[in-house]
Amino acid sequence: MKKTLYLVTLIVIAFSGSAFAEIYKRVDADGRITYSNIKTKGATRLDFDPDA
């Protein structure tokens, strides 16, 4: 049981830093704002500080 808990903890720690994705914001002609992780025409990438 303890070995499994240690293994799961190590896996979570190893992959926790890779949970960062690029986010894009797009405003269409009607003024509607769309956020997505997929870059589309007219979208701008948002910069976030991952340490905040």
PyMOL CGO cylinders between C-alpha atoms (Angstrom):
from pymol import cmd
from pymol.cgo import CYLINDER

trace = [
    CYLINDER, 0.00, 0.00, 0.00, 2.76, 2.44, 0.90, 0.3, 1, 1, 1, 1, 1, 1,
    CYLINDER, 2.76, 2.44, 0.90, 4.66, 1.61, -2.29, 0.3, 1, 1, 1, 1, 1, 1,
    CYLINDER, 4.66, 1.61, -2.29, 1.61, 2.43, -4.37, 0.3, 1, 1, 1, 1, 1, 1,
    CYLINDER, 1.61, 2.43, -4.37, 1.11, 5.73, -2.55, 0.3, 1, 1, 1, 1, 1, 1,
    CYLINDER, 1.11, 5.73, -2.55, 4.75, 6.69, -3.09, 0.3, 1, 1, 1, 1, 1, 1,
    CYLINDER, 4.75, 6.69, -3.09, 4.55, 5.77, -6.78, 0.3, 1, 1, 1, 1, 1, 1,
    CYLINDER, 4.55, 5.77, -6.78, 1.38, 7.81, -7.32, 0.3, 1, 1, 1, 1, 1, 1,
    CYLINDER, 1.38, 7.81, -7.32, 2.90, 10.78, -5.48, 0.3, 1, 1, 1, 1, 1, 1,
    CYLINDER, 2.90, 10.78, -5.48, 6.02, 10.67, -7.64, 0.3, 1, 1, 1, 1, 1, 1,
    CYLINDER, 6.02, 10.67, -7.64, 3.97, 10.50, -10.83, 0.3, 1, 1, 1, 1, 1, 1,
    CYLINDER, 3.97, 10.50, -10.83, 1.83, 13.47, -9.79, 0.3, 1, 1, 1, 1, 1, 1,
    CYLINDER, 1.83, 13.47, -9.79, 4.90, 15.53, -8.91, 0.3, 1, 1, 1, 1, 1, 1,
    CYLINDER, 4.90, 15.53, -8.91, 6.62, 14.61, -12.17, 0.3, 1, 1, 1, 1, 1, 1,
    CYLINDER, 6.62, 14.61, -12.17, 3.70, 15.68, -14.37, 0.3, 1, 1, 1, 1, 1, 1,
    CYLINDER, 3.70, 15.68, -14.37, 2.39, 18.66, -12.39, 0.3, 1, 1, 1, 1, 1, 1,
    CYLINDER, 2.39, 18.66, -12.39, 4.71, 21.10, -14.17, 0.3, 1, 1, 1, 1, 1, 1,
    CYLINDER, 4.71, 21.10, -14.17, 3.49, 20.07, -17.61, 0.3, 1, 1, 1, 1, 1, 1,
    CYLINDER, 3.49, 20.07, -17.61, -0.10, 21.18, -17.02, 0.3, 1, 1, 1, 1, 1, 1,
    CYLINDER, -0.10, 21.18, -17.02, 0.42, 24.50, -18.80, 0.3, 1, 1, 1, 1, 1, 1,
    CYLINDER, 0.42, 24.50, -18.80, -1.40, 25.25, -22.04, 0.3, 1, 1, 1, 1, 1, 1,
    CYLINDER, -1.40, 25.25, -22.04, -1.47, 28.22, -24.37, 0.3, 1, 1, 1, 1, 1, 1,
    CYLINDER, -1.47, 28.22, -24.37, -4.73, 30.17, -24.20, 0.3, 1, 1, 1, 1, 1, 1,
    CYLINDER, -4.73, 30.17, -24.20, -6.00, 32.32, -27.06, 0.3, 1, 1, 1, 1, 1, 1,
    CYLINDER, -6.00, 32.32, -27.06, -8.58, 35.12, -26.99, 0.3, 1, 1, 1, 1, 1, 1,
    CYLINDER, -8.58, 35.12, -26.99, -10.66, 36.11, -30.00, 0.3, 1, 1, 1, 1, 1, 1,
    CYLINDER, -10.66, 36.11, -30.00, -13.21, 38.91, -30.34, 0.3, 1, 1, 1, 1, 1, 1,
    CYLINDER, -13.21, 38.91, -30.34, -15.59, 38.49, -33.27, 0.3, 1, 1, 1, 1, 1, 1,
    CYLINDER, -15.59, 38.49, -33.27, -17.37, 41.21, -35.29, 0.3, 1, 1, 1, 1, 1, 1,
    CYLINDER, -17.37, 41.21, -35.29, -20.30, 41.25, -32.83, 0.3, 1, 1, 1, 1, 1, 1,
    CYLINDER, -20.30, 41.25, -32.83, -18.00, 41.78, -29.85, 0.3, 1, 1, 1, 1, 1, 1,
    CYLINDER, -18.00, 41.78, -29.85, -18.32, 38.25, -28.48, 0.3, 1, 1, 1, 1, 1, 1,
    CYLINDER, -18.32, 38.25, -28.48, -15.20, 37.02, -26.72, 0.3, 1, 1, 1, 1, 1, 1,
    CYLINDER, -15.20, 37.02, -26.72, -14.05, 33.44, -27.15, 0.3, 1, 1, 1, 1, 1, 1,
    CYLINDER, -14.05, 33.44, -27.15, -11.24, 31.75, -25.22, 0.3, 1, 1, 1, 1, 1, 1,
    CYLINDER, -11.24, 31.75, -25.22, -9.67, 28.58, -26.57, 0.3, 1, 1, 1, 1, 1, 1,
    CYLINDER, -9.67, 28.58, -26.57, -6.54, 26.48, -26.49, 0.3, 1, 1, 1, 1, 1, 1,
    CYLINDER, -6.54, 26.48, -26.49, -6.62, 26.34, -30.31, 0.3, 1, 1, 1, 1, 1, 1,
    CYLINDER, -6.62, 26.34, -30.31, -5.23, 29.27, -32.29, 0.3, 1, 1, 1, 1, 1, 1,
    CYLINDER, -5.23, 29.27, -32.29, -7.72, 30.62, -34.81, 0.3, 1, 1, 1, 1, 1, 1,
    CYLINDER, -7.72, 30.62, -34.81, -7.59, 33.50, -37.28, 0.3, 1, 1, 1, 1, 1, 1,
    CYLINDER, -7.59, 33.50, -37.28, -7.62, 36.82, -35.41, 0.3, 1, 1, 1, 1, 1, 1,
    CYLINDER, -7.62, 36.82, -35.41, -6.88, 35.26, -32.01, 0.3, 1, 1, 1, 1, 1, 1,
    CYLINDER, -6.88, 35.26, -32.01, -4.19, 36.60, -29.72, 0.3, 1, 1, 1, 1, 1, 1,
    CYLINDER, -4.19, 36.60, -29.72, -2.22, 34.52, -27.24, 0.3, 1, 1, 1, 1, 1, 1,
    CYLINDER, -2.22, 34.52, -27.24, -2.70, 35.43, -23.60, 0.3, 1, 1, 1, 1, 1, 1,
    CYLINDER, -2.70, 35.43, -23.60, 0.40, 35.48, -21.39, 0.3, 1, 1, 1, 1, 1, 1,
    CYLINDER, 0.40, 35.48, -21.39, -0.02, 34.25, -17.85, 0.3, 1, 1, 1, 1, 1, 1,
    CYLINDER, -0.02, 34.25, -17.85, 2.60, 34.06, -15.14, 0.3, 1, 1, 1, 1, 1, 1,
    CYLINDER, 2.60, 34.06, -15.14, 2.58, 30.39, -14.08, 0.3, 1, 1, 1, 1, 1, 1,
    CYLINDER, 2.58, 30.39, -14.08, 4.31, 31.28, -10.80, 0.3, 1, 1, 1, 1, 1, 1,
    CYLINDER, 4.31, 31.28, -10.80, 1.53, 33.59, -9.66, 0.3, 1, 1, 1, 1, 1, 1,
]
cmd.load_cgo(trace, "trace")
